[in-house]
Amino acid sequence: MTTPVGPYSPVRRAGDWLVCSGQVGIVEGRLADGGVRGELRQALENLAAVLEGEGASLADVVKTTVFLTHMSDYQAMNEAYVEVFAEPRPARSAVGVSSLPLGALVEVEAWAFVGTERRRTRTRSAGA
């Protein structure tokens, strides 16, 4: 997991929910190569690490917000996003912004549900 670049928590539990702060595509202290696609893939890997630290995974994510510095990158972002999130994909908002921390092109925040209903569903699926 990457170290936060400001005075905030990467993830907070709120009852049955995990609320994850925005993740940028930073790896080993620098932004990932590959433009918006590479940065989004890395941001989602960072998000996965934050979730794993709480016993959850990307499969538990039900809502994301993606921030883009260039809305012209929307299609490229979509292509990278579907490589990571399978159907049914989380609900999502995409927002154009003037800039992001560390000069990133994309940032993604997420809400993950980790309540008892999720555990029952996973148990039934595993036993099926």
N, C-alpha and C positions, 0 to 999 in steps of 0.2 A: 504494500500500500504506500502511496506517495504521501509525503508530509504536506499538510495544508499550507497554502501560501498566505494565509491571513488568520485572524483570531476567530476561528469558527470550528465547529465539530464536523468531521466528514459525514457522520451518520448519527442520528438520534432515534431512539426507540420511543414511540408514542402509543402505548397499549399494544394493539395487534399490528402496528405499522412501523416500518423503518422509513425515515425521511432522510434521503441522501442529498448532501450538498452537491452543487455542480462540480463535475469532473472535466478537466481538460486532458488533452492527450500528451501528458508529460511522462517521460520515461528517462530514468537516470539523469534527472536534472535538466532535461531539454525537451522541446516539443518533438513528437514523432515525425519522421519523414513521411512523405506521400500526400501532402496537402490535406484537404478536409477529410478524405477517406482514411488516410493513415492516422490522422489525429482522432477521428471518431472511433476507429477500431481500438486505439490505445485508451481513449477516455472510457470506453465500455469495458476494457480489461481492468482499468482502475476501479470502475464502479463495481465490477464483479468481485474484486479483492475487498472492497469496503463491505459488500454484502456478506461475503464468506466469513469475514471477521465477526459477523453477527449470526452465523449459522444459516444464512439464506443464500440465494443465487439469483441470477438474472431471470430465471423462470418464475420467480416470485414478484417481479416488477409488474405493476398494473398501470402505472402512469409515468411518462417521461415528459420533460420539457427540453427541447433542443434549441440552443441559442447559436445563431450563425452571424458572422460579421459580413457575409455577402450572401444575400438570398439567391444569387445566381449559382451558389453551391448546393441548392436544395436537392436537385436530382442526384448529384454525387453523394450527398449525405444519405438520401433514401437508399441508394445502392449498397452502401456500407452498412446501413441500419438493418436491412433485411438479411444480410449475411449473419448477423448476430442474434436477432430476435425472430424466433419461429412463430407461426400462427398458433393460437391467436396472439397477435402482437399487443403490447401495451397501448392504452390510449396515449395520444401524443399531441403536444402543441409544438410548433416551430415559430421562433421569434427572431426577427432581424434586429441586431444591435450594432452600435457604432464601434465597439471594441470589447475585448475580453481580456482577462488576466493573462500575463506573460506573452501577449501578442497572439494568443490562440485564435484559430479560425472557427472553432466549434467548442461548445461546452454542453454537457448533458447532466440534468438532475433527475432524480427518480424517487418514486414512492413504491415501496414493496409491502405486500400484505403477508404477514407471518403468523396469523391467528390460528386458532384451533381448527377452524373449517379447512384451512389449507393443509394442516397435518393429516386430517382424516382423508382428504382427497388423495394426497400422496400415498398414504398407507394402502388405500383401496387400489390405487393404480399399481403399486408395487406388488400387491398380492394377486392381481388379476392374471 
